[in-house]
């Protein structure tokens, strides 16, 4: 069993003497002293999270790869949907099979504590700039502006963030992400200037919020509009908050990325349906986690039952592209689907 505190990989033998505690099965902590509080544990472990989950059990990369694709598929099928993997120098056959079978995968603690904090600082800086400039769009993509718990303007969806932050631009090109890029293709590039660029989302449940949740959808709507089945598309997300099922967050329907045209086009009312599906699972995350999900998968974002800052959920999605280079400019036209989305939000009184 391995545990991953704050970006480092520790074995059980290293954890116990370092913390002065014993680690029970499943990664739960058993205190040897009643005087040792959880806050002290967090400081000593340098762990990102709070409460009791200071150590998360993570599936180790297989030391010996399965001999055949069928063996890898069988091993992946036996793993629980909640499995959290380590991201190594390459994607293993079992990890690839898990993604192919279910349409999503979670890698634990890909970003460090310092990187999580630095990205948040960069986003706050970009917000100040955009609000001072009175921006309504970025390269044709609308800026979602709601209210924070104090009633102040709060940008909730940032498009093309890496165009306004050198730090984020360099981070998303770091070599640790090369294996993930390889899932998409050998000639994959970071689409900083294309589509919506690197997108940072901040879901918040307060009066006046522009983005408390997101309804059921797939990411193949544009292809479906032209009566084409979308090809494989992988969404790579970085997560900045501890989110459990009871906190809201990402919901996916495992295996739905293999559905046919009619089910993808008409299986659910796009974006307006938030009804829970009996097949859905919650993708739980810790700060620094990386998720990959197939864009053809039915997915949604459940709003938090909490209010105020406790409901905040921050994610950043990185576009890895292989198709023809199509950069956006400041005078680019707003895509039709964004215009429709803006009308829907106005109809709901969100903006």
Buried (B, 14 or more C-beta within 10 A) or exposed (E): EBBBBBBEBBEEEBBBEEBEBEBEEEBEBEBEEEEBEEEBBBEBBBBBBEEEBBBBBBBEBEEEEBEEEEBBBEBBEEBEBEBBBBBEEEBBBBBBBBBBBBBBBBBBBBBBBEBBBBBBEBBEEBBEEBBEEEBEBBBBBBBBBBBBBEEEEBBBBBBBBBBBBEBBBEBBBEEBBEBBBBBBBEEBBBBBBBBBBBBBBBBBBBEBBBBBBBBBBBBBBEBBEEEEEBEEBBBBBBBBBBBEEEBBBBBBBBBBBEBEBEEBBEBBEBBEEBEEBEEBBBBBBBBBBBBBBBBBBBBBBBBBEEBEEEBBBBBBBBBBBBEEEEEBEEEBEBBEEBEEBBEBBEEEEBB
